[in-house]
């Protein structure tokens, strides 16, 4: 039997990119919503400037989450943000945001 699984993406945005990041999530493709094993997602905005945004997704299993991150739907859902990062690098600037996934098994609800 699969264990419920949570992935948290910690997103640090440069100050000038925060409104763009929020715009991207507000108009997201919603491709994740149709993926097998996907339960739900929360996008959390920090209340202080020194904390990252959190994207918390809930899955039926780790395998299903990994399938999402390797899928064409994942690339499609993230292409605008990836393009922003690519443009910044081409222009010799730092990426406007960085991302770090941490994953968890659910032991209690």
C-alpha positions as CSV (number, residue, x, y, z in Angstrom):
1,X,0.0,0.0,0.0
2,X,1.2,3.5,-0.9
3,X,2.0,6.0,1.9
4,X,0.5,9.5,1.6
5,X,3.3,11.9,0.5
6,X,3.9,15.6,0.7
7,X,6.4,17.7,-1.4
8,X,7.2,21.2,-0.3
9,X,8.9,23.5,-2.8
10,X,10.7,26.4,-1.1
11,X,10.8,29.4,-3.5
12,X,13.1,32.4,-2.7
13,X,12.3,35.3,-5.0
14,X,14.2,38.5,-5.5
15,X,12.1,41.4,-4.2
16,X,11.4,42.8,-7.7
17,X,10.2,39.3,-8.9
18,X,7.6,38.6,-6.1
19,X,4.7,40.2,-8.0
20,X,5.6,38.2,-11.2
21,X,5.8,35.0,-9.2
22,X,2.4,35.6,-7.7
23,X,1.0,36.4,-11.2
24,X,2.4,33.1,-12.5
25,X,0.7,31.1,-9.8
26,X,-2.5,33.1,-10.2
27,X,-2.7,32.2,-13.9
28,X,-1.2,28.7,-13.7
29,X,-1.9,26.0,-16.3
30,X,-3.3,23.6,-13.6
31,X,-1.7,20.7,-15.3
32,X,-0.9,19.2,-11.9
33,X,-4.6,18.9,-11.1
34,X,-5.1,16.1,-13.6
35,X,-2.0,14.0,-12.6
36,X,-2.6,10.5,-11.2
37,X,-2.2,10.5,-7.4
38,X,-2.4,14.3,-7.0
39,X,-4.6,15.3,-4.1
40,X,-4.2,19.0,-3.6
41,X,-1.8,22.0,-3.4
42,X,-1.4,25.1,-1.3
43,X,0.7,28.1,-2.3
44,X,1.8,30.0,0.8
45,X,2.9,33.6,0.8
46,X,5.3,34.5,3.6
47,X,4.3,37.2,6.0
48,X,7.9,38.4,6.3
49,X,10.4,39.3,3.6
50,X,13.1,36.9,4.9
51,X,10.9,33.7,4.4
52,X,10.4,31.8,1.2
53,X,7.1,31.1,-0.6
54,X,6.0,27.5,0.0
55,X,4.3,25.3,-2.5
56,X,2.9,22.3,-0.6
57,X,1.5,19.5,-2.8
58,X,-0.2,16.3,-1.5
59,X,0.1,13.0,-3.3
60,X,-1.0,9.4,-2.9
61,X,2.6,8.2,-3.2
62,X,6.1,9.4,-3.8
63,X,6.2,7.5,-7.1
64,X,3.3,9.5,-8.4
65,X,5.0,12.8,-7.4
66,X,8.2,11.7,-9.2
67,X,6.1,10.9,-12.3
68,X,4.8,14.4,-12.2
69,X,8.2,16.0,-12.0
70,X,9.4,14.0,-15.0
71,X,6.3,14.6,-17.1
72,X,5.7,16.9,-20.1
73,X,2.9,18.4,-18.0
74,X,5.5,19.5,-15.4
75,X,7.6,21.3,-18.1
76,X,4.4,22.9,-19.5
77,X,3.3,24.1,-16.1
78,X,6.6,25.7,-15.3
79,X,7.7,27.0,-18.7
80,X,7.0,30.7,-18.0
81,X,9.1,30.7,-14.8
82,X,11.9,28.6,-16.5
83,X,11.9,31.2,-19.3
84,X,12.2,34.1,-16.8
85,X,15.3,32.3,-15.3
86,X,16.8,31.6,-18.8
87,X,16.4,35.3,-19.8
88,X,18.0,36.5,-16.6
89,X,21.0,34.2,-17.1
90,X,21.4,35.2,-20.8
91,X,21.5,38.9,-19.7
92,X,24.2,38.0,-17.1
93,X,21.9,38.5,-14.1
94,X,21.2,36.2,-11.2
95,X,18.0,34.1,-11.5
96,X,15.0,36.0,-10.1
97,X,14.1,33.0,-8.0
98,X,15.5,29.8,-6.7
99,X,13.7,26.6,-5.8
100,X,14.4,23.7,-3.4
101,X,12.2,20.6,-2.9
102,X,12.0,18.8,0.3
103,X,9.8,15.7,0.6
104,X,7.9,14.1,3.5
105,X,5.9,10.9,4.3
106,X,2.7,11.6,6.2
107,X,2.6,9.9,9.6
108,X,-0.5,11.6,11.0
109,X,-3.4,13.7,9.9
